[in-house]
Amino acid sequence: MIERSDERRELRRVLAAGVKLLTIGTIYEGGEWDAAGNVLTPPVAVPGWHVNLRLERPLTAGEAAAQGSIVVAPEPGSPYRVWA
């Protein structure tokens, strides 16, 4: 993210060139429904707020360190959502 002034000279955060961000939000797991679509067992929210980040370059060592444990590695075998 970078900060830029808009037409009213207010600072706004925008994505830098070469950065793509897909907001997923809350992910739910599990749940059970009957044939009519009624919830028998509600799904459970996975802790956290989820996003996908794609860069046109590798992360620098400093960027990777700043990400810490929020980067999922290795990638999940059955991801919730993928890039097209």
Secondary structure by P-SEA (a helix, b strand, c coil): cbbbbccccbbbbbbcccbbbbbbcccccbbbbcccccccbbbbbcccbbbbbbbcccccaaaaaaaccccccccccccccccc
